[in-house]
Amino acid sequence: MASKEIYVDIDKTICKTDGMNYEEAIPIEENIRVINNLYEKGHNITYWTARGTKSGINFFEVTEQQLRNWGAKYHSLKMGKPAYDLLIDDKAINNISEIELFLNLLS
């Protein structure tokens, strides 16, 4: 399978977060393992978060340190994801366990 560009949200995807209390986020280790496996298979992983989009607070260093502490493998971290209530997209999935199935369909 050819390498894919994969964007991954952070909060409520690879960690549990209570509101904007990002410093207390708890990693979801199984989901991090799934993403790390995609990284190991040669896919380009970008974590993309809306942290700070509404508040204007820069959470880059906090987020980068968390990803390191959690053992998350990735190629880049991007802030500034739009804050939205619903994303409708032909390439979006809402269950991390569906990632492998989705990628197999693309190959």
Steps between C-alpha positions, in 0.01 A plus 500: 500500500629846412573739784201714602475846657309448824376787717406405855308706754629488858228568757242221532694309233831406663428647844217575739468870573268689731414822319808713444691343790758366253779468755300225674422303183521122540638300206292230335786256460325261262421783258858627517620146418274494192641831374858395583443184295399713201817707551708179508337388174636814332197727503553872563334590831399857580331580828263793442321664791262785570663560840512876542301579186221677691697620803810620316718320757807329353491135610773383260769426760255329738368286216843416361619391846189286550550322169860430599400376847229279354739344245296628205691471172435765240658715232344835583275679747268772374288737701216714366252230406160669473271461798181341371210295628463267204735400221353342191772372273530212256836398650412536869452211740369522853629177646872438531444125469381560141833649386655178366180408317483848346863486384449155350211636296725776365774265385 
